[in-house]
């Protein structure tokens, strides 16, 4: 027996398809807004006016910066001409790349070769957002992707 497709069948198919699309989009939009960490700067135009100058000064420091997470031990190595240094840390935030829910403020201590702190870490993508001040007053700020040794 062949059934005839009527207008309400077509409407039901379209309504179901668009209902699924709209509900998926709403779910994704809600989760994107809910997990957004917030503003990086209050006024991007004002921040852009000094960006090149500050970037040149930071690059002029010549620092080689890396961070490694071994278990719950965070190791931050800052090398200046191959020598480990301990600049004044103005702020450091250890957390996930896309959410602030697990953000932590590590308390670093310098052991002569690296700055070390205990954090609640684990596998996955972690970042260290660092603001440090050089002896000459130059501000160093960078988001460092934290490595996991294999």
PyMOL CGO cylinders between C-alpha atoms (Angstrom):
from pymol import cmd
from pymol.cgo import CYLINDER

trace = [
    CYLINDER, 0.00, 0.00, 0.00, 1.42, 3.36, -1.06, 0.3, 1, 1, 1, 1, 1, 1,
    CYLINDER, 1.42, 3.36, -1.06, 0.69, 6.27, 1.25, 0.3, 1, 1, 1, 1, 1, 1,
    CYLINDER, 0.69, 6.27, 1.25, 0.25, 9.76, -0.07, 0.3, 1, 1, 1, 1, 1, 1,
    CYLINDER, 0.25, 9.76, -0.07, 2.49, 12.52, 1.37, 0.3, 1, 1, 1, 1, 1, 1,
    CYLINDER, 2.49, 12.52, 1.37, 0.28, 15.32, 2.52, 0.3, 1, 1, 1, 1, 1, 1,
    CYLINDER, 0.28, 15.32, 2.52, 1.09, 18.90, 3.45, 0.3, 1, 1, 1, 1, 1, 1,
    CYLINDER, 1.09, 18.90, 3.45, 1.19, 18.23, 7.17, 0.3, 1, 1, 1, 1, 1, 1,
    CYLINDER, 1.19, 18.23, 7.17, 3.80, 15.44, 6.60, 0.3, 1, 1, 1, 1, 1, 1,
    CYLINDER, 3.80, 15.44, 6.60, 6.08, 17.93, 4.84, 0.3, 1, 1, 1, 1, 1, 1,
    CYLINDER, 6.08, 17.93, 4.84, 5.48, 20.53, 7.56, 0.3, 1, 1, 1, 1, 1, 1,
    CYLINDER, 5.48, 20.53, 7.56, 6.25, 17.98, 10.32, 0.3, 1, 1, 1, 1, 1, 1,
    CYLINDER, 6.25, 17.98, 10.32, 9.49, 16.98, 8.56, 0.3, 1, 1, 1, 1, 1, 1,
    CYLINDER, 9.49, 16.98, 8.56, 10.63, 20.58, 8.18, 0.3, 1, 1, 1, 1, 1, 1,
    CYLINDER, 10.63, 20.58, 8.18, 9.60, 21.50, 11.73, 0.3, 1, 1, 1, 1, 1, 1,
    CYLINDER, 9.60, 21.50, 11.73, 11.48, 18.49, 13.15, 0.3, 1, 1, 1, 1, 1, 1,
    CYLINDER, 11.48, 18.49, 13.15, 14.63, 19.21, 11.10, 0.3, 1, 1, 1, 1, 1, 1,
    CYLINDER, 14.63, 19.21, 11.10, 14.72, 22.92, 11.95, 0.3, 1, 1, 1, 1, 1, 1,
    CYLINDER, 14.72, 22.92, 11.95, 13.84, 22.17, 15.58, 0.3, 1, 1, 1, 1, 1, 1,
    CYLINDER, 13.84, 22.17, 15.58, 16.89, 19.92, 15.86, 0.3, 1, 1, 1, 1, 1, 1,
    CYLINDER, 16.89, 19.92, 15.86, 19.12, 22.51, 14.17, 0.3, 1, 1, 1, 1, 1, 1,
    CYLINDER, 19.12, 22.51, 14.17, 17.88, 25.36, 16.39, 0.3, 1, 1, 1, 1, 1, 1,
    CYLINDER, 17.88, 25.36, 16.39, 18.20, 23.32, 19.61, 0.3, 1, 1, 1, 1, 1, 1,
    CYLINDER, 18.20, 23.32, 19.61, 21.78, 22.26, 18.76, 0.3, 1, 1, 1, 1, 1, 1,
    CYLINDER, 21.78, 22.26, 18.76, 22.73, 25.87, 17.93, 0.3, 1, 1, 1, 1, 1, 1,
    CYLINDER, 22.73, 25.87, 17.93, 21.18, 27.15, 21.15, 0.3, 1, 1, 1, 1, 1, 1,
    CYLINDER, 21.18, 27.15, 21.15, 23.04, 24.51, 23.19, 0.3, 1, 1, 1, 1, 1, 1,
    CYLINDER, 23.04, 24.51, 23.19, 26.36, 25.38, 21.56, 0.3, 1, 1, 1, 1, 1, 1,
    CYLINDER, 26.36, 25.38, 21.56, 25.78, 29.14, 21.99, 0.3, 1, 1, 1, 1, 1, 1,
    CYLINDER, 25.78, 29.14, 21.99, 24.80, 28.72, 25.65, 0.3, 1, 1, 1, 1, 1, 1,
    CYLINDER, 24.80, 28.72, 25.65, 27.92, 26.64, 26.42, 0.3, 1, 1, 1, 1, 1, 1,
    CYLINDER, 27.92, 26.64, 26.42, 30.17, 29.08, 24.53, 0.3, 1, 1, 1, 1, 1, 1,
    CYLINDER, 30.17, 29.08, 24.53, 28.91, 32.04, 26.57, 0.3, 1, 1, 1, 1, 1, 1,
    CYLINDER, 28.91, 32.04, 26.57, 28.92, 30.08, 29.85, 0.3, 1, 1, 1, 1, 1, 1,
    CYLINDER, 28.92, 30.08, 29.85, 32.59, 29.03, 29.51, 0.3, 1, 1, 1, 1, 1, 1,
    CYLINDER, 32.59, 29.03, 29.51, 33.97, 32.30, 28.09, 0.3, 1, 1, 1, 1, 1, 1,
    CYLINDER, 33.97, 32.30, 28.09, 36.66, 33.49, 30.53, 0.3, 1, 1, 1, 1, 1, 1,
    CYLINDER, 36.66, 33.49, 30.53, 35.98, 37.19, 29.99, 0.3, 1, 1, 1, 1, 1, 1,
    CYLINDER, 35.98, 37.19, 29.99, 37.68, 40.26, 28.63, 0.3, 1, 1, 1, 1, 1, 1,
    CYLINDER, 37.68, 40.26, 28.63, 41.40, 40.32, 28.07, 0.3, 1, 1, 1, 1, 1, 1,
    CYLINDER, 41.40, 40.32, 28.07, 41.53, 44.12, 27.93, 0.3, 1, 1, 1, 1, 1, 1,
    CYLINDER, 41.53, 44.12, 27.93, 38.89, 46.77, 28.62, 0.3, 1, 1, 1, 1, 1, 1,
    CYLINDER, 38.89, 46.77, 28.62, 39.56, 48.75, 25.46, 0.3, 1, 1, 1, 1, 1, 1,
    CYLINDER, 39.56, 48.75, 25.46, 41.37, 46.98, 22.62, 0.3, 1, 1, 1, 1, 1, 1,
    CYLINDER, 41.37, 46.98, 22.62, 42.04, 50.23, 20.75, 0.3, 1, 1, 1, 1, 1, 1,
    CYLINDER, 42.04, 50.23, 20.75, 43.85, 51.80, 23.71, 0.3, 1, 1, 1, 1, 1, 1,
    CYLINDER, 43.85, 51.80, 23.71, 45.80, 48.57, 24.30, 0.3, 1, 1, 1, 1, 1, 1,
    CYLINDER, 45.80, 48.57, 24.30, 46.86, 48.48, 20.65, 0.3, 1, 1, 1, 1, 1, 1,
    CYLINDER, 46.86, 48.48, 20.65, 48.47, 51.94, 20.85, 0.3, 1, 1, 1, 1, 1, 1,
    CYLINDER, 48.47, 51.94, 20.85, 51.41, 50.69, 22.94, 0.3, 1, 1, 1, 1, 1, 1,
    CYLINDER, 51.41, 50.69, 22.94, 51.47, 47.06, 21.77, 0.3, 1, 1, 1, 1, 1, 1,
    CYLINDER, 51.47, 47.06, 21.77, 54.39, 47.31, 19.33, 0.3, 1, 1, 1, 1, 1, 1,
    CYLINDER, 54.39, 47.31, 19.33, 56.57, 49.25, 21.77, 0.3, 1, 1, 1, 1, 1, 1,
    CYLINDER, 56.57, 49.25, 21.77, 55.86, 46.84, 24.65, 0.3, 1, 1, 1, 1, 1, 1,
    CYLINDER, 55.86, 46.84, 24.65, 56.39, 43.82, 22.40, 0.3, 1, 1, 1, 1, 1, 1,
    CYLINDER, 56.39, 43.82, 22.40, 59.76, 45.14, 21.22, 0.3, 1, 1, 1, 1, 1, 1,
    CYLINDER, 59.76, 45.14, 21.22, 60.85, 45.77, 24.82, 0.3, 1, 1, 1, 1, 1, 1,
    CYLINDER, 60.85, 45.77, 24.82, 59.75, 42.28, 25.85, 0.3, 1, 1, 1, 1, 1, 1,
    CYLINDER, 59.75, 42.28, 25.85, 61.55, 40.66, 22.92, 0.3, 1, 1, 1, 1, 1, 1,
    CYLINDER, 61.55, 40.66, 22.92, 64.61, 42.76, 23.79, 0.3, 1, 1, 1, 1, 1, 1,
    CYLINDER, 64.61, 42.76, 23.79, 64.85, 40.90, 27.09, 0.3, 1, 1, 1, 1, 1, 1,
    CYLINDER, 64.85, 40.90, 27.09, 65.75, 37.75, 25.13, 0.3, 1, 1, 1, 1, 1, 1,
    CYLINDER, 65.75, 37.75, 25.13, 64.17, 35.46, 27.69, 0.3, 1, 1, 1, 1, 1, 1,
    CYLINDER, 64.17, 35.46, 27.69, 63.52, 31.81, 26.87, 0.3, 1, 1, 1, 1, 1, 1,
    CYLINDER, 63.52, 31.81, 26.87, 60.47, 30.75, 28.90, 0.3, 1, 1, 1, 1, 1, 1,
    CYLINDER, 60.47, 30.75, 28.90, 58.98, 27.27, 29.29, 0.3, 1, 1, 1, 1, 1, 1,
    CYLINDER, 58.98, 27.27, 29.29, 56.69, 25.52, 31.74, 0.3, 1, 1, 1, 1, 1, 1,
    CYLINDER, 56.69, 25.52, 31.74, 56.39, 21.81, 32.50, 0.3, 1, 1, 1, 1, 1, 1,
    CYLINDER, 56.39, 21.81, 32.50, 53.89, 19.94, 34.66, 0.3, 1, 1, 1, 1, 1, 1,
    CYLINDER, 53.89, 19.94, 34.66, 54.98, 16.70, 36.33, 0.3, 1, 1, 1, 1, 1, 1,
    CYLINDER, 54.98, 16.70, 36.33, 52.10, 15.39, 38.41, 0.3, 1, 1, 1, 1, 1, 1,
    CYLINDER, 52.10, 15.39, 38.41, 51.19, 18.38, 40.60, 0.3, 1, 1, 1, 1, 1, 1,
    CYLINDER, 51.19, 18.38, 40.60, 54.61, 20.05, 40.33, 0.3, 1, 1, 1, 1, 1, 1,
    CYLINDER, 54.61, 20.05, 40.33, 54.70, 23.06, 38.01, 0.3, 1, 1, 1, 1, 1, 1,
    CYLINDER, 54.70, 23.06, 38.01, 58.18, 24.02, 36.83, 0.3, 1, 1, 1, 1, 1, 1,
    CYLINDER, 58.18, 24.02, 36.83, 58.71, 27.43, 35.21, 0.3, 1, 1, 1, 1, 1, 1,
    CYLINDER, 58.71, 27.43, 35.21, 62.12, 27.95, 33.61, 0.3, 1, 1, 1, 1, 1, 1,
    CYLINDER, 62.12, 27.95, 33.61, 63.13, 31.47, 32.55, 0.3, 1, 1, 1, 1, 1, 1,
    CYLINDER, 63.13, 31.47, 32.55, 66.52, 31.64, 30.87, 0.3, 1, 1, 1, 1, 1, 1,
    CYLINDER, 66.52, 31.64, 30.87, 68.38, 34.88, 30.21, 0.3, 1, 1, 1, 1, 1, 1,
    CYLINDER, 68.38, 34.88, 30.21, 71.39, 34.22, 27.97, 0.3, 1, 1, 1, 1, 1, 1,
    CYLINDER, 71.39, 34.22, 27.97, 71.27, 30.55, 29.03, 0.3, 1, 1, 1, 1, 1, 1,
    CYLINDER, 71.27, 30.55, 29.03, 71.25, 31.35, 32.77, 0.3, 1, 1, 1, 1, 1, 1,
    CYLINDER, 71.25, 31.35, 32.77, 68.20, 30.62, 34.95, 0.3, 1, 1, 1, 1, 1, 1,
    CYLINDER, 68.20, 30.62, 34.95, 66.74, 33.76, 36.51, 0.3, 1, 1, 1, 1, 1, 1,
    CYLINDER, 66.74, 33.76, 36.51, 63.95, 34.57, 38.96, 0.3, 1, 1, 1, 1, 1, 1,
    CYLINDER, 63.95, 34.57, 38.96, 62.28, 37.84, 37.96, 0.3, 1, 1, 1, 1, 1, 1,
    CYLINDER, 62.28, 37.84, 37.96, 59.60, 39.41, 40.15, 0.3, 1, 1, 1, 1, 1, 1,
    CYLINDER, 59.60, 39.41, 40.15, 56.32, 37.63, 39.36, 0.3, 1, 1, 1, 1, 1, 1,
    CYLINDER, 56.32, 37.63, 39.36, 53.50, 40.19, 39.33, 0.3, 1, 1, 1, 1, 1, 1,
    CYLINDER, 53.50, 40.19, 39.33, 50.82, 37.62, 38.56, 0.3, 1, 1, 1, 1, 1, 1,
    CYLINDER, 50.82, 37.62, 38.56, 50.59, 34.03, 37.45, 0.3, 1, 1, 1, 1, 1, 1,
    CYLINDER, 50.59, 34.03, 37.45, 47.43, 32.10, 36.66, 0.3, 1, 1, 1, 1, 1, 1,
    CYLINDER, 47.43, 32.10, 36.66, 47.55, 28.37, 35.99, 0.3, 1, 1, 1, 1, 1, 1,
    CYLINDER, 47.55, 28.37, 35.99, 44.43, 26.97, 34.35, 0.3, 1, 1, 1, 1, 1, 1,
    CYLINDER, 44.43, 26.97, 34.35, 42.68, 25.48, 31.38, 0.3, 1, 1, 1, 1, 1, 1,
    CYLINDER, 42.68, 25.48, 31.38, 42.75, 27.21, 28.02, 0.3, 1, 1, 1, 1, 1, 1,
    CYLINDER, 42.75, 27.21, 28.02, 38.97, 27.59, 27.66, 0.3, 1, 1, 1, 1, 1, 1,
    CYLINDER, 38.97, 27.59, 27.66, 37.58, 27.86, 31.18, 0.3, 1, 1, 1, 1, 1, 1,
    CYLINDER, 37.58, 27.86, 31.18, 38.38, 29.72, 34.38, 0.3, 1, 1, 1, 1, 1, 1,
    CYLINDER, 38.38, 29.72, 34.38, 36.69, 27.13, 36.61, 0.3, 1, 1, 1, 1, 1, 1,
    CYLINDER, 36.69, 27.13, 36.61, 40.01, 25.43, 37.51, 0.3, 1, 1, 1, 1, 1, 1,
    CYLINDER, 40.01, 25.43, 37.51, 42.20, 28.56, 37.61, 0.3, 1, 1, 1, 1, 1, 1,
    CYLINDER, 42.20, 28.56, 37.61, 44.85, 28.62, 40.34, 0.3, 1, 1, 1, 1, 1, 1,
    CYLINDER, 44.85, 28.62, 40.34, 47.40, 31.17, 41.50, 0.3, 1, 1, 1, 1, 1, 1,
    CYLINDER, 47.40, 31.17, 41.50, 50.69, 29.31, 41.99, 0.3, 1, 1, 1, 1, 1, 1,
    CYLINDER, 50.69, 29.31, 41.99, 53.19, 30.48, 44.61, 0.3, 1, 1, 1, 1, 1, 1,
    CYLINDER, 53.19, 30.48, 44.61, 56.61, 30.07, 42.99, 0.3, 1, 1, 1, 1, 1, 1,
    CYLINDER, 56.61, 30.07, 42.99, 59.90, 29.47, 44.78, 0.3, 1, 1, 1, 1, 1, 1,
    CYLINDER, 59.90, 29.47, 44.78, 63.26, 29.65, 43.01, 0.3, 1, 1, 1, 1, 1, 1,
    CYLINDER, 63.26, 29.65, 43.01, 65.64, 26.73, 43.53, 0.3, 1, 1, 1, 1, 1, 1,
    CYLINDER, 65.64, 26.73, 43.53, 68.55, 28.05, 41.46, 0.3, 1, 1, 1, 1, 1, 1,
    CYLINDER, 68.55, 28.05, 41.46, 67.49, 26.38, 38.22, 0.3, 1, 1, 1, 1, 1, 1,
    CYLINDER, 67.49, 26.38, 38.22, 63.73, 26.93, 38.00, 0.3, 1, 1, 1, 1, 1, 1,
    CYLINDER, 63.73, 26.93, 38.00, 60.73, 28.50, 39.65, 0.3, 1, 1, 1, 1, 1, 1,
    CYLINDER, 60.73, 28.50, 39.65, 58.58, 25.73, 41.19, 0.3, 1, 1, 1, 1, 1, 1,
    CYLINDER, 58.58, 25.73, 41.19, 55.04, 25.59, 42.57, 0.3, 1, 1, 1, 1, 1, 1,
    CYLINDER, 55.04, 25.59, 42.57, 52.56, 22.95, 43.64, 0.3, 1, 1, 1, 1, 1, 1,
    CYLINDER, 52.56, 22.95, 43.64, 49.27, 23.02, 41.72, 0.3, 1, 1, 1, 1, 1, 1,
    CYLINDER, 49.27, 23.02, 41.72, 46.26, 20.76, 41.18, 0.3, 1, 1, 1, 1, 1, 1,
    CYLINDER, 46.26, 20.76, 41.18, 47.08, 19.63, 37.66, 0.3, 1, 1, 1, 1, 1, 1,
    CYLINDER, 47.08, 19.63, 37.66, 46.65, 16.58, 35.51, 0.3, 1, 1, 1, 1, 1, 1,
    CYLINDER, 46.65, 16.58, 35.51, 46.61, 15.55, 31.90, 0.3, 1, 1, 1, 1, 1, 1,
    CYLINDER, 46.61, 15.55, 31.90, 45.16, 17.84, 29.28, 0.3, 1, 1, 1, 1, 1, 1,
    CYLINDER, 45.16, 17.84, 29.28, 45.71, 21.34, 27.96, 0.3, 1, 1, 1, 1, 1, 1,
    CYLINDER, 45.71, 21.34, 27.96, 46.95, 23.74, 30.65, 0.3, 1, 1, 1, 1, 1, 1,
    CYLINDER, 46.95, 23.74, 30.65, 48.19, 27.30, 30.30, 0.3, 1, 1, 1, 1, 1, 1,
    CYLINDER, 48.19, 27.30, 30.30, 50.21, 29.59, 32.52, 0.3, 1, 1, 1, 1, 1, 1,
    CYLINDER, 50.21, 29.59, 32.52, 49.33, 33.26, 32.08, 0.3, 1, 1, 1, 1, 1, 1,
    CYLINDER, 49.33, 33.26, 32.08, 52.38, 35.07, 33.38, 0.3, 1, 1, 1, 1, 1, 1,
    CYLINDER, 52.38, 35.07, 33.38, 53.22, 38.69, 34.16, 0.3, 1, 1, 1, 1, 1, 1,
    CYLINDER, 53.22, 38.69, 34.16, 56.79, 39.18, 35.35, 0.3, 1, 1, 1, 1, 1, 1,
    CYLINDER, 56.79, 39.18, 35.35, 58.95, 42.26, 35.75, 0.3, 1, 1, 1, 1, 1, 1,
    CYLINDER, 58.95, 42.26, 35.75, 62.62, 42.37, 34.71, 0.3, 1, 1, 1, 1, 1, 1,
    CYLINDER, 62.62, 42.37, 34.71, 65.24, 44.12, 36.86, 0.3, 1, 1, 1, 1, 1, 1,
    CYLINDER, 65.24, 44.12, 36.86, 65.19, 47.07, 34.44, 0.3, 1, 1, 1, 1, 1, 1,
    CYLINDER, 65.19, 47.07, 34.44, 61.41, 47.43, 34.87, 0.3, 1, 1, 1, 1, 1, 1,
    CYLINDER, 61.41, 47.43, 34.87, 60.40, 45.85, 31.56, 0.3, 1, 1, 1, 1, 1, 1,
    CYLINDER, 60.40, 45.85, 31.56, 57.10, 43.99, 31.75, 0.3, 1, 1, 1, 1, 1, 1,
    CYLINDER, 57.10, 43.99, 31.75, 57.08, 40.44, 30.41, 0.3, 1, 1, 1, 1, 1, 1,
    CYLINDER, 57.08, 40.44, 30.41, 53.63, 38.98, 29.82, 0.3, 1, 1, 1, 1, 1, 1,
    CYLINDER, 53.63, 38.98, 29.82, 52.87, 35.79, 27.98, 0.3, 1, 1, 1, 1, 1, 1,
    CYLINDER, 52.87, 35.79, 27.98, 50.49, 32.83, 27.85, 0.3, 1, 1, 1, 1, 1, 1,
    CYLINDER, 50.49, 32.83, 27.85, 52.68, 29.76, 28.11, 0.3, 1, 1, 1, 1, 1, 1,
    CYLINDER, 52.68, 29.76, 28.11, 51.39, 26.37, 27.02, 0.3, 1, 1, 1, 1, 1, 1,
    CYLINDER, 51.39, 26.37, 27.02, 52.36, 23.95, 29.78, 0.3, 1, 1, 1, 1, 1, 1,
    CYLINDER, 52.36, 23.95, 29.78, 54.08, 20.80, 28.56, 0.3, 1, 1, 1, 1, 1, 1,
    CYLINDER, 54.08, 20.80, 28.56, 53.65, 17.28, 29.92, 0.3, 1, 1, 1, 1, 1, 1,
    CYLINDER, 53.65, 17.28, 29.92, 56.81, 15.15, 29.71, 0.3, 1, 1, 1, 1, 1, 1,
    CYLINDER, 56.81, 15.15, 29.71, 56.26, 11.79, 28.06, 0.3, 1, 1, 1, 1, 1, 1,
]
cmd.load_cgo(trace, "trace")
